[in-house]
Amino acid sequence: MLIGLLLSNCQSYVDKKSRINGTQDLKKFTEKFCNKAKSTKKKIYVCSNGLSKSLTISYNKSLLEGKLLLADILSSTLVKNESIYKKENNKGITTQYESTGTSQVVEASVNGYVVEYKKVLRQDNKWNTFLILSYRLDS
């Protein structure tokens, strides 16, 4: 009973929220909203948001971020480059190490994604659109 009450309080917080007031409020809302869905072996969930003075741009930014997150999970490649330079002089040997890593999405198809949840809030006279996208892995 207590767990159900706590879950309904979290749900009602997200559902009733209409405005973000500061960074702590944004952090709390994002955490509660993004915890609505967890990925499984059969379905991937991603959470995204987009902030803009235009409601349409806010939604499109959030949707694009969500699609990029899905593409990154589905078909990304990690490229790592390492270099070690050694110099010897009369004072001794100096070693310099350099390492860079990038995640690259060369080509990915996220056709079939679904917008599971959507919440639009006002934040500093702008629109902040939160989305949870899902993608079925067994399709």
N, C-alpha and C positions, 0 to 999 in steps of 0.2 A: 504494500500500500504506500509506504513512504517513498520507495523508488519511483512508483508511478506518479506520485505528487511532484517529486523533483523533476522528472522528465516533462511533466506538463508545465511546470514553471519555466523550464528552459525553452520549451516550444512556445509558450505564450509570450516570453520575452522577445523572441525573434519575430513572431507574428504581429505583436503590438507595436514594435519599434517603427518610428517614422522619421526620425532625425538622429544624426550622429553629432554629438557635442564633445569634441576634443579627441585627442589621440587614445586616451585610455578607454573611452566609450567605443571608439572604432575597433580597438584591439579586442575588447570584450565581445562586441557583436560579431566580428569576423570569426572568432574562436567558436562561438555558439552556432553560428550559421554553418560554418564549414564542417562541424562535427555532425551534421544531420545525416550524412551518408559516408559509409566506409567501404573501400574497395574490397572485393572478394576475388576468388579464382575465376568467376564467370563474368564479373562486371567491374569496370574501372570507374571511379568517381573522381572528378577534379572540381576544385572551387576557385572561382575567379571573381574579380571585380574591376569596374571601370569608372573613373571619375571625370566628369565634364560638365560644363555649363549647359550643354545640349543633352537632353534625355536620349535622343537617338544615338549620338556619339558615345555616350556613357554605356549604353547597351552593347553597341558594336565593339567597343574596346574590351568589355568584359567577355563577350563571345569569342573574340579573336584570342584573348589571353587563354581562355579555356581550351580552345582548339589547339593552341600551341602546346599547352600542358599535356593534352592527350597525345599529340604527335610525338612529343618528347618521350613519353612513356612507351608508346607503341613501336617507334622505329628510330631511336636516337643512337648515335655512335659517339663514343668517347675517344677523343684524340689527345694523346699526351706526348709532349716533346720534352726531352731532357738533354741538357748539355753540361759537360764538365770541362772546364778550362784549367789547365795547370801551367804555371810559369815558374821557371827556375832562374834565380839571379844570385848574386853574391850574398844576399841576405837570407836566402832560403827558398822554399817553395811556397807559392801562393795558389790556392785553389778557389775557383769560383764555380758555383753550381746554379743552374737556371732550369726551372721546370714550369711548363705551362700546360694547362689542360682546358679543353673546350668540348662542349657537347654540341654536336651538329645533327640537325635534322635535314637530310638530303632530300628525301621525297617521302611523304607519308599521306595515307588516305585515312581520314577520320569520318568518312561517309557513314551515316547510321548513328551518329551521336544523338543524344536526347537531352533537352533542357529539363532536368528533373525539378529544380526549384529556382525561383526567381524572386528577388526582393529589391525594391527600389527605395532608396532613402535620400533625404536632403542632408547635405553636409556643406557648411560654409557657402550658402547660396549656389551650390552645384548639386548635380545628381550623382549618386553613387549606386550603381547597379551591381548586385551580387547574384552570381549564377552558380548552380551546381550542375555540371554536365556528366552524363554517363555514357559508357560505350560497352556494349556486350562483346565479350571475347569469344563466345561460342557461335557467332553468326557466320 
